């Protein structure tokens, strides 16, 4: 989920070829039948060209079922693609019906690593991909902690689509406010609390009014102001008395964050009505200059929001915190899932290795990383991905790139099974270089460099990708319960001293079963 509204201006050029396959949506396309009745045809030279059925979810306009891109794909990879595009809002239900019918496309896109994926894999719907992870370069690049999430009964059944695995959200502050009040960038929660109080009491913007405060917050206690895995609500970092991992949302690090927010709320240093503000409204508290502490990340920052802030505060500058040193000596952020979407192949392809090879060649091509500096018409593969200069896209005198309309079907990336280029490291994407606003480029470049420095300290979340029966049924409900009780603690309706009582309530409501099942899966995964 994007933390900031998507602002596809210059930053979009860095990820354009990766995102375009997910940039199409609208209404479900007609004329699709997933059956294998017409599995091949003859090419111009008499070569047998297999027909490959494919289903994918889309967000904006729907690519046509015929067009120049499909011919380009056929000429290059010697497959005849038969796609189906479904709006993402309907995708889960439509895919479930299709899978239940037994008419499974050759290539299936899945949005989430959930119980459906695991159930379908266990039922034999998907092709084991273990051997291909050893054969194709972009699959060999997938780190073990990401790859291992796709194991079912000892085999790998999915290919993850790239998303940064290290870039989490970090605490951002108004550097100009720090400078005005002669304050350092915080290195602990105690220092962060003092900074938030100073931003509330000491006129950091220098306008002579008491009209600013410390920390922007919105409903569901968003964002998660963690300064490392020790305090993360998502990471299974801490252990209980039995030595079992527990979710961060009920851990001691989280208690420290909630305790700080409760103290600041009493002093008016946290958004007063945060419990009823949606995410967009919470964002605006920072981007209209009311508050001096929020979050940032290299990818997905909104230039629209930043322009609003700079129009009100032209001299605004920004700083960010490095991970705080935890009580146990650790210092680093939590790994992210490392993927956004999944590609799976039908088990029926087991008897057609040549067809699988052609499909895998397309997948590997779409995932092959092209450095940002080489994403120009002079790079043949990049030029081909976008349909070739003057046909699929144009470039203006200032270097601005414009794609043809999706409905014209001229951009091959719209049809690739996986067009998310797998970066050799998050920093290789150079997201910061593509922001137009200097302050935003400087901020995000600094964060990118920080993540490089702490790369070896990234905490690999052991519960990532584990799906159990109770977790699927109750985790969402239990998370809502924990957030509701922690909200009460922040606003003073329940004392923070009742933390352990809250944890017991969480356990009694089904959390104990989740902890048991997840830890069993962690042990099984490690064998």
N, C-alpha and C positions, 0 to 999 in steps of 0.2 A: 504494500500500500504506500503510495506517495505521501511523504510528509508535507510537501508543499505542492500547491497547484502546479500542474505541468505547464512549463513555460517554454515551448519549443522554438526558441529564437536561435541565437548562434550556438548555444549549448547543444542544440539538437543535432548539429552537424557531426558531433563526436560520436553519437550513437545512432545516427539516422539509419544506417544499413542494418544495425542490430534490431532496431525497434519496428521497422516498417512492416514486418510480418504480423505484428500485433496492432498495427495502426489502422486496420480495416475493420469495419463493422457496419451494422445497419439491420438488415433483415435476412432471414435464412434464405439461402439460394435454393432454387428448385433444380430438378433434373438429375439428382444424384441417386445412384443405386450402388451399394457397397459390394454386391455379389461378385464372384469371381468368374462369371459366365464368359466375359470377353476379356481374357487376361493378357492378350498380346495381339499384335498386328504386324504387318510387314512395312519396313521402311522403304525409302526410295531405291536402295541398293539391294533389296530383298532380305535385309537383316530383320530378324525377329525383334520387335520392340515391345517389351512388356508394358501393360497398362498398370499403373499404380494408383490405387484409391487412397484418399487422404482426407482426414477431417481435422479442422482447426477452429479455434475460437477467435473472434475478431471484435474490435472495439468501435471502429468508425465505418468507413465505406467498405462495401463488399467488392473484392476483385471479381471480374467476370469469369465465367467458366470456360471461355475461349478467348484467345488473344495472343498478341505478339510474344509475351513472356513465356507462355506455355510452349510455343514453337522454339524459342531460344533454349529452354530447358531440354526439350526433346533432342535438339541438334547436339547439345553439349554432352548430355548424360545418357542419351539413348533410352529414355523412358517416356511413356505417354502418361502425363499426370491427369488424374481425374479427381479434382478437389471438391470439397464441400466446406463452406464457411458458415458458422453459426454465431449469432450475437452472444457475447460472453454472458449476458444476463440469463440466457436460456440454455447455455451450453451443458451444464451439469445434468439437467434433467433430460435433454435430448440425447446426450451421450449414453446415459444410463439405459434409456429405452433401446438405443441401437445395440449396445452390448448385450442386453438381455435377449434380443432377438437372435443372437448368434451370427448376425451378418456384420462381421468386424472388418473395417477397412484395413488395408495393408499397413498404413501408418496412422497412428492415433496420437493426437495431442491431448495432454491432460493439464489442467490448471494447477492442481494441488497434489501433494503427496499425502493422500488421505486413505481412509479405510477402503474406498472404492478401488484405488490402485492395487492395494495389497490383496483384496478379495479377488479381483480379476486375475492377478498374477497367480494366486494360489489355485484358481480354477482352471489354469492352463490357457488363458486367453492370449498371453503375450509370449513372444519369442525370447528365450534366454540370450543375453548379449555379452556374456563373459569373454568369449574369444575376441569379439570386436573391440573390447576395451584394450586388448593387447595389440591390436592390428592398426587402429586408426590414430593418427597423431593427436587430434583434438580430444579424443577419449582418454588417451594416456595422460593428458594434462590434468584431468579431473583429480583433485586431491582425494586421498582415501576417506577423509571424514565426510566428504560429500558423496562420493561413490557408494560408500557403505550404507547410505540411507535407502538404496534401491535394491538391496538384497532381500530375497524372499526364498526361504527354504534352500539357502545356499547358492542361489543364482541371482544375477543382476538382470532386472527387467526394464530399466528405464534409462534414458539419456537426459541429464539435466540441461536446461537452457541457461546460459550464463547470466549471473548477477553477481556483483561484488561480494566476496565472502568475508572481507575484513572491514569494509566501510560501514561502521555503525554511526549513530548520532552522538555528537560530542557537545558539551556545554559551551555556548557562545556568550560573550559579554560585549557590552559597549566599551571599547577601548578608550574612546574619548572621555567617557564618564570616569573610568579608572584614572586616567591622567589628570583630569580636573580635580579629583579628590585625593590624588597622590596615593593610589592604592595599587598593590601588585596583582598580577593574575593569580587567582586562588589556587592553592595546591592541596587543599583539604576541605572537607565539608564545614569545618569550623570557620575557615577563612571565607568560604562561599557564603555562609550565613552572615558574617560581618559585612561582606560586600553588599549583599541584598539589603541589609538594614541601612547601610550608608546611601545606597541608591534611593531609599525611601525617605530618609530624613535630611540629607545634606545637599539638596538642590544640585544634582550632578549635571544637569543641562544648563545651569547658570542663568535661568530666566527669572530668578527671584521668587518663584512660586513652589509650593509643595504639591506638585502635580505628577510626580514620578514614583515608581516603586520598584521592587527588586525582581521577582520571578513571575514570568507569564505562565499560566496554567489553565487547562480547560478540563471538561468532564472526563471521567475515567482516569483522573490524575495523569493527564497527558501534557507534556511529554514525560517519559521516564528519565528523570535527571540522574542517571547513573554515571559515575566517573570511573567505571571499570567493572569487570565481571563480578567482583565481590558484591557490588550493590545492584546488579541488574535484576529486574523483575522476571526476565525471561530465562536467564541462565540457570541450569541445575548445577550450582557451584558448591553450595553448602551441604553438609551431611547431618543426619539426625543421630540420636544416641545409639542407634543400631548400625551406624556406618553407612547408611543408605543416602543417596543423593535426594535432595528435596528441591522443589521449584523455588526460584528466587523470590517470587511474589510473597512467600511466607518466611523468607530467610532473614537472618540477623542484619545483613546489609540493607535490605529493604526497610527494616525497622528504623535504621539510622536515618535514611532519607525521609521517611514519613515523619519521624520525630522532628527533624529539622524544619520540614514544611509546616508542621503544626506550630512550632515556635514562631516562625515567620508570619504565619497567618494571624496570630494574635497581635502582631505588631503592624499589620496592614502591609506587609512586604510581599504578599502573594495575591494574585487576582482574587478579589473579594467574592465574586459570584461564579467562580470557576466551575462549580458543580453543575451549572446549567448552561455553560457556554460550549458550543460545538467547536470542533478543531479549527475551523476557519476564523471564528471569532477570537479564539485564543491566540492564533497567529497575529492577528491585527493588534493585539495589545503590545507586542514588540515592534511591529513594523509601522506603527503610528507614533512611536517614540514614547509610549507611556512607561515601558518597563525596560530594564537593561540586561536581562538574562533570559536566554532562550536556547535553542539547539541549532546545530548546523551539520552538514555532511558534504562531501565532495560532489556527489551526484544528485541532481534533482532540485537544487535551490531555485527559488522563484525570483527571476529578475523583475517581474512585475511588482512583487511585494517590495523588493529592495529599492526599486525606483520610487515607490511611494515614500519609503522611509527617508531616502536621500533628498526628495523634494521638500520634506519637512525639516530635515536636519542635514544640510549639505556637507557638514564637516564630520559626519558620523564615521567612526572607525571601529574595527572589530578585532576581538581577540578570542582565543579558545583555550580551554584547559587541557592539559595532558592528563593521562589517567592518574588518579590519586594512588598513593601507596596504601595498600590495604593493611589491616591489622596483622594478617598472616604473612606479610612480606611480598605478596603478589602485586603486580602493577601492569595491567593490560586490559583491553576490551574483549568482549565476547565475539566469537565467530558468528557470522550470519549464516543463513541456510546455504548461500552460495549458488542458488539457482532460482529461476522464475519460470516455472512451467516445465513440462516433461514430454519427451517423445518416446513412444513405445511402438513396437512392431508386432503385427499379428502372428500368432503361433502357426498359422496356416502356411507361412512362408518357409517353414522348416524344410519342406521338400523342394524348394526352389532357391538354392544358394546363389545362383547367378543374379536373380532378381534382387535378393538381399544385398548383394555386393553393389549393385547399381544404386539402390536406395542409400546404402551407407556412404557411397561416394558423394551423393548429393548432400547428405547430412554433414559429412566432414568438410566439404567445401563451404557450406553456409557458416560453419563454426570456426573456420580458419581466420585467425586474427590478422587484420591489416592495420599497421600503426597509423595513428591519426595523421601524421605528416604525409603518409602515402595515399590518403584517401582523396585522390585527384583523378581527373580523366586520364592522366598519363599512366595510371596503374591499371592494367588490363582487367584484372579480376574485379576491382572496385567498379570500374566503368561498366562491366558486364552486369554486376549485381543490380545496378540502377538503370539498366536498359540502354546504356550507351548515350553519350553526350549528344544532345540535339534530338533524341528520340524519347528516352525515358526521363530525361532531366535536362535542365539548362542551368547555366551559371552566368550571373550578371557581371557588370563591370567592376563591382566591388567584391567579387568572389562569392556572392550569395547563391546558394544552390536551391533550385525549385524543382520538385518532382512533378511529373504529370499526374493528372487525377487518377486515383486508384481505379475508378470505373473504366479507364481506358486499357487497363491490363498491360501496361508497358514496362513495369518495374518487376524484374524476376524475383527480387527479395520478398515480394508479397506472396510468393508461391513456394518458397523453399520450406522444407520441413522444419528446419531450425536455422534461422538467420542471425542468431545471437553470437557474435564473434567471441570466442573464448580467449580472454586476455591471459597472458603468461603471469600477470600479477595485476592487482587492482590499479596500481599506479600507472601501468602502461596505457590505460585509457585516457589519461591526461584530461580528465573532465574540466579541471580548472581553466585550461587554456582556451576553452570555447565560450566562456562567459564574456559578455560585452562590457559589463560594469567593472571598472578597475578594482574597486573595493571588494567585489565578490570574487574576482580572480585571485587577489592576494589572500583573502581568507581561506578559500578552498585549496589553494596551492599549499598553504601552510599546513592544513589538515592532512593533505595527501602525504606531505613529507613526514609529518608526525606518525602516521600509520606505518610508513616504511621503517621508521626508527623502532617501533614497537611490534613489528611483524612477528618476531620470534616469541613474543610474550602473549600473543593472542590466545585466549582460552577457548578450546574446542568444546562446545557444549555437548556433553555425552548423551543428552536426551533428544538431541535434534533429529527429527525424522522418524522417531519411534511412535508408532500408532498402536494403541491397545484398545480393547473393548471398552473399558471404563473411561479411558481418556477420551475416546471419541464421543461417548455419551454424556460425560459430565464436566469435562474440563472447562468448556465455555461458561457453563452455569457457575462453576466454582470460582472462576476468574472474576465474573461479575460480582459474586458475593464478596470476595476479598477486596475488590476495588470499592465497593459500597461501604464496607466496614472501615477501610483505610481512609476514605473520604470523611466519614464521621470523625475519625481521629484528628484529621487535619483541621476541621472546622470546630472542634471542641465538643462534639456531641458524644464522643466516647474517648476515654483516656488512652493514651499510647501505652500506659502501663498494663492494659488488658491485651497486649499483643499475643502472649502465649495462649490466652483464652480464645482469641480469634483463630489462632492456628489450630487449636483442638476442634473448634467448630468446623473449620475447613476440612480437617481430617475426618470427622464424624459424618460429614455430608457426602462422603465418597472419595475424599482426597487420599485417605489411607490406602484404598485399593489402587488408586493411580500410582502412588509412590511404590507400592509393592510390584505392580505389573511393569512399570517403567524400569525399575532397577533390575528385575529379572531379565528384561530385554537388553539392558546395558551389559549385563554379564554374558548373555548369549552372544551378543555382537562382538565381544572381546575375545571369544574363543576361536 
